[in-house]
């Protein structure tokens, strides 16, 4: 069963759109329609506001922590068409601001640390940007996929550095192709592959009948197959499976009672968390016979929990 470990009063003055724990699970970043990003220290079940970051001029949709090998970096994206990368050096300050999109930036995702300091972002202008830090020149290089999805792109997720078409020996993976998956307002899921100095569409996956709201490529941890979860306003969650990252087989995990907004894999890649308009978060796991089963669910947005439902981290 899901149990409530901790309840945090963020102090945001409007709807919270995203909440992300850092690599070690000791800090929580949140973002809101109040235009702010907040960072909390949450050690030992307590909460301490570490930073209140002001830099966006519209609702902030999503935040993403970089791998700690690159320092304490946090990316945020907003309706104001900007992506901001924040860095902690004593205090949190703005490291880089990207203004290359012409409409709301809806999602940000850091690449696997093995690829360097690389950030992908996608926008309602239909394009995807890949922003890479060039250490030699000490600046940020940008590659853009224009016209990635008609009407707009809602979500992006990176393929793990070790995936289904690769050897488990990291020494042989250095020249492995980078891949992204994206979901859009054209009801499509697309897989993008880096070829030379550009990104090309490798695959398009058709199953959803309405906007694709979120996509999530599962961590591999040595599994000889790739899994992608997608969710849509058509109320369905689909699991896409591949043995080679080229041919994909869809399985409808479930049809829910309302729009599904978000899918997120556990660190081991074997449990999928799903949240949607039914105001619930549910956890799903694949059984031995290949069927997906709900193993737990909890209603959200119900305000305070009673003391006997709480425990410290």
HUWOFEN-V598901 format. One record per run of one state. SS is the DSSP state (H for helix, E for strand, C for the rest). FROM is the first residue (numbers start at 1). TO is the last residue. If there is no record, write none. Layout:
ss: [SS | SS]
from: [FROM | FROM]
to: [TO | TO]
//
This chain:
ss: [C | E | C | E | C | E | C | H | C | E | C | E | C | H | C | E | C | E | C | E | C | E | C | H | C | E | C | E | C | E | C | E | C | H | C | E | C | E | C | E | C | E | C | E | C | E | C | E | C | E | C | E | C | E | C | E | C | H | C]
from: [1 | 16 | 22 | 27 | 33 | 36 | 42 | 43 | 46 | 48 | 55 | 60 | 66 | 68 | 71 | 73 | 79 | 83 | 89 | 92 | 99 | 105 | 111 | 113 | 116 | 118 | 124 | 128 | 135 | 139 | 146 | 153 | 159 | 170 | 173 | 179 | 185 | 188 | 196 | 198 | 207 | 212 | 218 | 226 | 233 | 236 | 243 | 249 | 256 | 260 | 266 | 271 | 277 | 280 | 287 | 292 | 300 | 307 | 310]
to: [15 | 21 | 26 | 32 | 35 | 41 | 42 | 45 | 47 | 54 | 59 | 65 | 67 | 70 | 72 | 78 | 82 | 88 | 91 | 98 | 104 | 110 | 112 | 115 | 117 | 123 | 127 | 134 | 138 | 145 | 152 | 158 | 169 | 172 | 178 | 184 | 187 | 195 | 197 | 206 | 211 | 217 | 225 | 232 | 235 | 242 | 248 | 255 | 259 | 265 | 270 | 276 | 279 | 286 | 291 | 299 | 306 | 309 | 313]
//
